[in-house]
Amino acid sequence: MLSKCANPDCSASFRYLHQGRLFRIETSAGLDRRGVTLGVDDDKKKPLRRIEFYWLCEDCAKKMTVIPDKETGISVRSFKYLQAIAS
């Protein structure tokens, strides 16, 4: 459940979908939040995937985005940072 902005430096509370920006991030299965191992779909021989939602408030969404990170799940990065590493 979404409760606050994904930016750790922001304390804005999630209230409405029309305010800010919602991100849908698909991650590979592993341990879920209860510590239960998620496995493989035997019918399709594919690893299971997990979909998580993250939200940036209006102010943060103007200057930042959410990107997948293999170690922490997600990373909130500024557009300026992304432009700098792309150059």
Phi, psi and omega in degrees: 000136178282136178228331181210171179302141181291343176288116182298339180272001182244141181249015181297135180271142177284127178230316186226143179292331182282355177253123180089202183222134180260135180242136176250114183245126179260128181237159177284154181290153178195233175271134175277183186294340178268000180087009180274134179284130175266136190255221184241142175284103186298329180294325185250354180057036179239145175294145177291151179242153177240137178252127178236150180245137178229151184230137171249134178296169183303315181295315181290324181295337179289334185233359183222166174218167178252129178234150178293145178223124185297329184274321185248354182101301177218164174220135177261119184232147177283153177298325179298319178298314181296321177294322181294319181282341178280341183278000000 
